[in-house]
Amino acid sequence: MTTHVTLGELDQRSEPIELTSEVATALADTELVDVRPQGNGRWLLVPRGRVGAVRINDLQVQVIPKEKVGLTRLLFLLGYASDPGFLATTADDVEAVEEPDLWPALAEALTRLIERALLHGVLQGYRTVDEATRTVRGRIRISDQIARRPGILIPLEVSYDDYTVDTSENRILRSALRRMMSVPGISEKIQIRLAHLDRKLDDVTVIDRGEALPHWQPSRLNFRYQPALRLAEIVLRNASAEAGPGGLHVAAFVVEMWRVFEDFVTTALTDSLRRRYRGTSIAQYPSFLDEPSVGAKTGKVKLLIDLVHLTNEIPRIIFDAKYKVASPGGKYPNADHYQMLAYCTALQLRTAWLVYAAGRDQLAEHRVVHTDVTVMVYPLDLSASPYALLEQIDRLVDCAARCAISQDASQSLEFSSQEPVQRA
């Protein structure tokens, strides 16, 4: 029987639970929670700023994000941050899985998408192969031949294109299947489906642990694969399944929620600005708060701003994402406002936009005394559906654009809205 422990990201601790020292050590190694001894084989579990799920034999520990964001919604935030195409091809399938726990939901969604991808057969394609042979095939790599075998004609170093099922796309799918098959506690029904899919990809190479994921390019030919590929990449980048101490089977899906939120907001804002307005958006925009000293090219107080939108190479809008919690009175840390004041001062702008993960709070405006700087606080409701969440981003972009235009009418033509592009 599986023991389930579910904690909120902001919980101070769990009730004491009984664990063996081996299980406690393996759980601590995942860095999802701190594991604190209480004596007599009992331990306290304390969230440590990460969210996700860990399975160790018959124990499952989950830490869910603040604002009650479901763990399947977490998959959407992760997927969209790495590729906005995740919305059009994968988000609905992930959302449709009715599972309270991450591992069954992840296994079901991955299985469903790969079954759909392979429904009409395994995709084949050309792969460039470099090898040494005794016969000429493709082209001879002269430089490699001379460097490796000077004065020797055979074997020949050649390159050729091989038509095969061992493509980047199939390697990603099979590696994700193998990773999921290693998770303890997945239902027998799902395990059978995973094994069946794995057999279909029998001639495909599994990516070694730690090896970089192979590159694939979306195209008409691999269109039916794309939803499965995007979810498979999330599995391979964030989930691990391996043997732990004492023969334990450990599966972990652990992410830093602040990083997920900031990456998602930056990607979504960039995509919305690109679709709707002219100009260029630059993430982690570098600047300096102080003037350079004599003989120096730059100042010493460096700033890295989450996102700056420029028109004609002039900064026009500042965005900064913060995954923080408001006080009971609805206030956010003063330091965030000091930071926005510094950004506006360095870039000579009058408005900066702070984006918080803050439920259903309202837009707030804070005018800094004795200056013409205003800090706008814009909350994002992460419990909303993916499409509704991205509509919030679009509204934020429109508000920021109108504000920028109103503050500098001379830039209105350069910053005018293009023909709107509908989300897929």
Summary of the structure (lengths in Angstrom):
residues: 424
radius of gyration: 25.7
end to end distance: 43.1
largest distance: 80.2
contacts: 1299
relative contact order: 0.11
helix: 38%
strand: 27%
